[in-house]
Amino acid sequence: MKILANDGLSPSGIQALEKAGFEVITTKVAQEQVANYINKNNIDVILVRSATKVRKDIIDSCPSLKIIGRGGVGMDNIDVEYAVEKGIHVINTPAASSESVAELVFAHLFSGARFLHDANRNMPLDGDSQFNSLKKAYSDGIELRGKTIGIIGFGRIGREVARIALGLGMKVIASDKHVDEAVIKVDFYNGQFINVNIETEPLEDIFHHAEFITVHTPFLGNHLIGREEISMMKDGVGIINCARGGVIDEVALVDALDEGKVLFAGLDVFEEEPTPAIQVLMNPKISLTPHIGAATLEAQDRIGTELAEQIISLLQND
């Protein structure tokens, strides 16, 4: 059987699949050629990340497909329900990248709190001639310890964010329509741990009380955070989005940054991805990354291994 890993697959995943007798193809096929390639090569499984889309047209025109796999959490680039109706298995790896995304949240938090994103732009340009003025400009940083972080969306990634925040000595509040409470296990290097019970709160409470807000929800067609929601927040709030573009109204966010309502933002995802708005890219108060939340070596290794295990289980049982 043949597997097309169109957006790549970790060596561990490839090795596991090949050991089980599958042929793994890692050729990058352009979106408009995916269906033709699948049919020409009699592909049984297509694996994607966020770049390749598997919509109704591909599903209809590729009768050989038995499995569509998504390396990661979100499946908004796959017509999942339609595929399932057609008898195709749809799989993903919701737990594999939680730690990587959560750590990126804190990379953006630390960057914003200490102006690292802006300092790294200006130090190469003016560090040798305006060192003292830059030192003064970046001397009003803030600490995360003791501050309140509001987590919107308390699934796997949100809970991993909570675990790191608790380890840093932050107060954690969370909101999720589908979760009433969760026990967060905070592990330490020597095998010790503590369990912290967190009860979720109404979304408005997060806006009113959090000093930092991070979003971990899917994009459901409308902005979750817009002008009205930002107006409820504390002055000087920091906002992080490592979830999905469109969850935050970027126009409202940029205005709030320019007005000083929002102190800084960290964005890994964008409304107009893969061509983010220039007003977002050039804003000195935004820490920016190009949708790399799950892109660590460790996460990709876990993703590849988990996909391989699911594929082997499904196809060897058919």
N, C-alpha and C positions, 0 to 999 in steps of 0.2 A: 504493500500500500504506500501511497505517496502523500507527503505532507509538504505544503508550501508555507514556509515561515516568512511571510512577505515583509514584515517589519523587523526581522531578525529574531534569533533565539540564542540563548546562552549555550556555551559549549557543553555544559552539564546536561542540558535538556536534549541537545542533539545526540550526545553520546548515549543517553538512556533510550531514546527512540530507535537509534540505529541498532543498539544491542538487542532490542525487542523485534528487530526485523523490518523496521520501517525505513523508507527512503526519505531523507529530509532535504528539501530544496530551499536554499536561502537566497536565491535570485530575487532582486528587488524588481517587481513588475509594476509599471505605471498603472494608476487607478483605472484608466480607460481600457487597459489591456488585460485586466485581471480575469474577466470571464473567459476571454479567448484562451488565455494561458491555462486556466483550469481545465477547460474542455480538451484542448490540444494534448495536454499531458496527463489527462485522466487523474486529476488530483482528488484525493479522498478527504483531506483535512486542510483547511486554511487557518493559519494562525496570524493574528494581527495585534498591533498595539493601538495607538491613537491615530496613526497616519492613514492607514487603509480603511476604507468603508465597505461594509458588506451589506448592501441594501437589497430590496426586493428584486431589482433587475438581475443582480448576480445570482441570487437564490433561485429565481425562476429559470435562468438560462444555464445552470450548472447542475444537472441531475446526478453527477457523480459525488457531490459533496455529502459527506456523512457527519462531519463535525466542523463547527466554526468556533475557534478559540480566541479569547482576548487575554493577552498578557497584561494583567492589571485589574482594576476594580470596575470603572465605568464602562458601560456597554452602549453608550449613546451613538456609536458609529456602526452599530449592528442592528438590523431589524429583527430583534430577538423573538418576539411573539410570532411573527410570520414564519421565521425559520423553524420554530418548534412545531407550528401547524403543518409544515411540510415534512415533518419527521426528521429534522436535522437536530443533532445535539448541539447545544450552545454552552460553552464552558468559559470560566474565567478564574482568576486567582485573587480573590478579594483580600486575603490576609498577607500575601507575600510582600507587599510594598508598604505596609502601614508604618513600619519604623522609619523607612527612608523618607516618606512624605512628612512625617511628624518632625524629623530632624531638620528638614528643610524649612518648616514653619519657624523653628527656633533660629535657624541661620538668618532668616529675614527679620525676626524679632530683634536679635542681637545687632544686626546690621543697622536697622532703623533706630534702635535705642541709643546707639553710639555713632551714628552718622557714617558708618563704614562705607556704604554705597557711594556717598557723595565725596568722602575723603579719598577714596580710591580713584575717583575721576580727577580730582583737583591736585592731589599731591604730585603726580607725574608732571603736571603742567606748571605748577607754581610752588612746589615744595621747596625748591632751592632759593627762591627769591621772596616768598611771602610766608615763610615757615611760621613766624610768630602770629601773623594775622589768621592763618588757618588754624593754629592751635587755639586761638581765642574763639574762632567760629564753631569749633567742635568741642568746646569745653562744657557744654550744658547737657551732656548725656544723662541717661537715667538707668537705674538698675531694675532688673526684672524681679528680683527677690522681694517678697512682701507685697507685690502688686497683684491685682485681680485679672485673670485671663478668662474671657468668655468664649466658650466653645459652642458653635452652632452646628449641630449634627454630631451625635454621640455614638457613632458606630465604631468600627475597628480603629480607623485613623484618629477620630476624635478622642477615643480613650487612650490611644498611645500618646497623643499630645498632652492629655491630662497627666499621664504617668510621668512624662518628662517635666512638666510644670511643677508637679508636687515635689519631685526631686530637687528642683531649683528653689523650693520654698515659696512658691506662688500659691495664692488662693484660687481655686478652680470653681467656676460656675458653668453650667451647661444647659442647653436647650435642645430638645428633640421630641417631635410629635409622637414618635413610636417607642420611645424609651422613657420609663419612669425613673429608674435608678440603675446604677452600675457600681460594681465593686472594682476599684482600680488597685491592682497589685504592683507595688513599687519595689523592684528588685535591686539589691545591692551586690557589689562585686564578690563579696565573701559568702554569698548564699543566704544572707538574711533578707527579710522583706517585711513590709507592712501592707495591710489592706486598708484602703480608704473608701468609704461609701459616699457616693455623690448622687444626690437626687436632682433630677432636672427641673428647670424653672421655665416660666413663660418667656417667650422670645423678647418681650418688652423689658423684662428684668435684666437680660443680658445687655441690651442697649443702654439702660440707665446706670448700671453698676460696674461694668467691665472697663478696665483701663487699656486692655488689649483685646481685640476680637479676632478670632480665626474661624473661617467657614469651611465646613466639611460636609456639604450636601451636593446632590446632583443638580444640574440645571433643569428646571421644570418649565421653561418657556417664559418666565418673567423674572425680573430682578428681585432677589430676596432683600438686598440692601440698596435703597435709593435715597433720594433727598430727605424724605420724611423720616426714614429710619436713622439716617446720619444725624438729623436734627435732635433725635432723642439721646444721642450718645454724649458721654462726657467730653468736655473740651480737652483737646490734646490726646485723643484716643489714637491708638495704632491699630491698623486693620490689615489682616493677612488673608490672601486667597490663594491656596494651593489646591483648590478643588476643581472647579470648572469655570471657564470664561462665561460671562453673562450673569453669574450669580450676583455680582456687584455692578451697579450702574457706573461705568467708568467716567462718564461726563460729570455726574454728581460727585464722584470721588475726587477728581481733579479740582473741581471748584472748591470742595471742602478743604483740600490741601492748600490751595492758593489763599483761602480765607483764614487759615490757621485753625479751623475747627478740628481737623485731623492732623496729628503731628507727623505721621509717616504712614506709608503703606508698603506692603511686600506682595508682589504679584508673580506667580509662576504660570498663570493662565490668563487668557485675554479674550475679550469679546470678539475681536476681529482676527483671531488666530488663523493662519500663521503670519498675518501682516498686521501686527498691533498698531493702534493709532499713534501717530507721532507725538501727540500731546501727552500720551502716557509714557512713551519711551524717553522723552526728553525732560520729564519732570524731575527735578533734583530731590524731591522728597519720596520718591518711589524706588525701592529696592527691586531689581528685576532679574528674573531667570526665565529661560525659554522652555517651559513645561518639562522640567526635569525631576519632578517630585519622586518618581519611582526609579529614576535612572542612577542607581548605585550598582556597583558590581555585585554586592550581596543580594540586593533585591532581584536583579536580573537572574542571578543564579537560582534563587528560590522560585521565581516565576517559571523558568524553564523546566525545573525539576517537577513542579506541581502540574504544569500542563502535560508533561510527558506521562506522569502517573495517571492522570485522568484519561488521556487518549488510549493508553495501553489497556486500562481497565475497561473502557467502553468498547473498543474494537475487538479485544480478545474475548469479550463476553457475548459479542453479536453472533 
